[in-house]
Amino acid sequence: ETLPTQHAFKANAQAHTCLISACVINKQMGKAMKVFETMKSRGPVPDSMTYEKLIGGWLRLGDAEKACELVRDAYGLNGPLGRPGSGAKSPAPSGTMTPGGHIQRVQGLDPKVLERMVDQLGNKGLAEKHAVPLVQELRAAGVTLPQKLVSGALRGAMANQRERTKRAPWAKHQ
């Protein structure tokens, strides 16, 4: 915050992403999210690497649900894209505000980051609740997804269903 002011420069997206990475490495996700929100509101525009660092940080801390929300935000699934105030129902549309006042989506997240998230959701028994709907939303939005990601979400949901069937009270008496 002080260096750009003292030396009359504006930090770019890479510098902000490095700061976010340092926060993530030190498990300071609150600080990382504060830098991210500042980027979204004042610039520079977060890129796919910024989102990937944050998603990876939440996954390492075991919060796949927050990671899912960041994926939705990156792809503009939390609300309408476009200019705020141009008929948008949400006061804070998802995606990122550009300096020109438009909302944009990232170009694409690394499929390995998304696959790791889907695997973690499956391991936590949350594939059916979170991974499958997220994959459906991404596909409906026209996001190209690798088949491995789609099959991983379905495999996790099927495993969740089998586990619930094993634990069902009526299954013990049959």
C-alpha positions as CSV (number, residue, x, y, z in Angstrom):
1,E,0.0,0.0,0.0
2,T,2.8,2.5,0.8
3,L,5.4,1.8,-1.9
4,P,3.2,2.7,-4.9
5,T,2.2,5.9,-3.2
6,Q,5.7,6.9,-2.2
7,H,7.2,6.1,-5.6
8,A,4.3,7.1,-7.8
9,F,3.5,3.8,-9.5
10,K,0.6,1.4,-9.6
11,A,1.2,-2.3,-8.9
12,N,0.1,-4.6,-11.6
13,A,-1.9,-7.9,-11.4
14,Q,1.2,-10.0,-11.1
15,A,2.4,-8.0,-8.1
16,H,-1.0,-8.3,-6.4
17,T,-1.1,-12.0,-7.2
18,C,2.3,-12.5,-5.6
19,L,1.0,-10.7,-2.5
20,I,-2.0,-13.0,-2.5
21,S,0.3,-16.0,-2.9
22,A,2.4,-14.9,0.1
23,C,-0.8,-14.6,2.2
24,V,-2.0,-18.1,1.0
25,I,1.3,-19.7,1.8
26,N,1.1,-18.2,5.3
27,K,-2.5,-19.3,5.7
28,Q,-3.8,-15.7,5.9
29,M,-6.8,-16.2,3.7
30,G,-8.6,-13.2,5.1
31,K,-5.7,-10.9,4.0
32,A,-5.5,-12.7,0.7
33,M,-9.3,-12.1,0.1
34,K,-8.9,-8.4,1.1
35,V,-6.3,-7.9,-1.6
36,F,-8.5,-9.8,-4.0
37,E,-11.5,-7.6,-3.2
38,T,-9.4,-4.5,-3.6
39,M,-8.3,-5.7,-7.0
40,K,-11.9,-6.3,-8.1
41,S,-13.0,-2.9,-6.9
42,R,-10.0,-0.7,-7.8
43,G,-7.9,-2.7,-10.2
44,P,-5.9,-4.2,-11.6
45,V,-8.3,-6.8,-12.9
46,P,-7.6,-10.2,-11.3
47,D,-6.6,-12.8,-13.8
48,S,-6.9,-16.6,-13.9
49,M,-3.7,-17.0,-11.9
50,T,-5.1,-14.8,-9.1
51,Y,-8.2,-17.0,-8.9
52,E,-6.2,-20.2,-9.1
53,K,-4.0,-19.1,-6.1
54,L,-7.0,-18.3,-4.0
55,I,-8.9,-21.5,-5.0
56,G,-5.8,-23.5,-4.2
57,G,-5.4,-21.8,-0.8
58,W,-9.0,-22.6,0.2
59,L,-8.6,-26.2,-0.9
60,R,-5.4,-26.5,1.2
61,L,-7.4,-25.2,4.2
62,G,-10.1,-27.7,3.4
63,D,-12.8,-25.2,2.4
64,A,-13.9,-26.5,-1.0
65,E,-17.2,-24.6,-0.8
66,K,-15.3,-21.3,-0.8
67,A,-13.2,-22.5,-3.7
68,C,-16.5,-23.3,-5.6
69,E,-17.7,-19.8,-4.9
70,L,-14.5,-18.4,-6.4
71,V,-14.9,-20.5,-9.5
72,R,-18.5,-19.2,-9.9
73,D,-17.2,-15.7,-9.5
74,A,-14.3,-16.2,-12.0
75,Y,-16.8,-17.4,-14.6
76,G,-19.4,-14.8,-13.8
77,L,-22.0,-17.3,-12.5
78,N,-22.9,-15.4,-9.3
79,G,-24.8,-12.8,-11.2
80,P,-25.2,-11.0,-14.4
81,L,-22.3,-9.8,-16.4
82,G,-22.3,-6.4,-17.9
83,R,-22.3,-2.8,-16.7
84,P,-23.5,-2.3,-13.1
85,G,-26.7,-0.3,-13.1
86,S,-27.7,-1.4,-16.6
87,G,-30.6,-3.5,-15.4
88,A,-28.5,-5.9,-13.4
89,K,-30.6,-7.3,-10.6
90,S,-27.6,-7.9,-8.3
91,P,-25.8,-4.8,-7.0
92,A,-22.5,-6.6,-7.0
93,P,-22.4,-8.8,-10.2
94,S,-19.8,-11.5,-10.3
95,G,-16.8,-11.4,-12.5
96,T,-14.4,-8.5,-12.3
97,M,-14.9,-4.8,-12.8
98,T,-12.6,-3.4,-15.4
99,P,-11.3,0.1,-15.2
100,G,-13.8,1.0,-17.9
101,G,-16.7,-0.1,-15.7
102,H,-17.5,-3.4,-17.3
103,I,-17.7,-6.8,-15.7
104,Q,-15.6,-9.6,-17.3
105,R,-15.0,-13.3,-16.7
106,V,-11.5,-14.8,-16.6
107,Q,-10.4,-16.5,-19.8
108,G,-10.1,-20.0,-18.1
109,L,-8.9,-21.6,-15.0
110,D,-6.3,-24.4,-15.0
111,P,-8.3,-27.7,-15.3
112,K,-6.0,-29.3,-12.7
113,V,-7.1,-26.8,-10.1
114,L,-10.8,-27.6,-10.9
115,E,-10.1,-31.3,-10.9
116,R,-8.4,-31.1,-7.5
117,M,-11.4,-29.2,-6.2
118,V,-13.9,-31.8,-7.6
119,D,-11.8,-34.6,-6.0
120,Q,-11.8,-32.8,-2.6
121,L,-15.5,-32.3,-2.8
122,G,-15.9,-36.0,-3.6
123,N,-13.7,-37.0,-0.7
124,K,-15.7,-34.8,1.7
125,G,-19.0,-36.3,0.5
126,L,-20.0,-33.0,-1.1
127,A,-19.8,-34.0,-4.8
128,E,-23.5,-34.3,-5.3
129,K,-24.3,-31.1,-3.4
130,H,-21.5,-28.9,-4.8
131,A,-19.4,-30.5,-7.6
132,V,-22.2,-31.7,-9.9
133,P,-24.2,-28.4,-9.7
134,L,-21.0,-26.4,-10.3
135,V,-20.2,-28.5,-13.4
136,Q,-23.7,-28.1,-14.7
137,E,-23.6,-24.3,-14.2
138,L,-20.2,-24.1,-16.0
139,R,-21.4,-26.2,-18.9
140,A,-24.6,-24.1,-19.1
141,A,-22.5,-21.0,-19.3
142,G,-20.6,-22.4,-22.2
143,V,-17.4,-23.1,-20.3
144,T,-15.4,-25.9,-22.0
145,L,-14.6,-28.5,-19.4
146,P,-12.3,-31.5,-19.7
147,Q,-14.1,-34.9,-19.7
148,K,-12.0,-35.9,-16.7
149,L,-13.5,-33.1,-14.6
150,V,-17.1,-34.0,-15.5
151,S,-16.5,-37.7,-14.9
152,G,-14.8,-36.9,-11.6
153,A,-17.8,-35.0,-10.4
154,L,-20.2,-37.8,-11.4
155,R,-17.9,-40.4,-9.8
156,G,-17.9,-38.5,-6.6
157,A,-21.6,-38.2,-6.6
158,M,-22.1,-41.9,-7.2
159,A,-19.7,-42.7,-4.3
160,N,-21.6,-40.4,-2.1
161,Q,-24.9,-42.2,-2.9
162,R,-23.3,-45.6,-2.3
163,E,-22.0,-44.4,1.1
164,R,-25.5,-43.1,2.1
165,T,-27.1,-46.4,1.0
166,K,-24.6,-48.3,3.2
167,R,-25.4,-46.2,6.2
168,A,-29.2,-46.2,5.7
169,P,-31.0,-47.7,8.7
170,W,-33.1,-50.0,6.6
171,A,-30.1,-51.4,4.8
172,K,-28.9,-53.1,8.0
173,H,-32.1,-55.2,8.3
174,Q,-32.1,-56.6,4.8
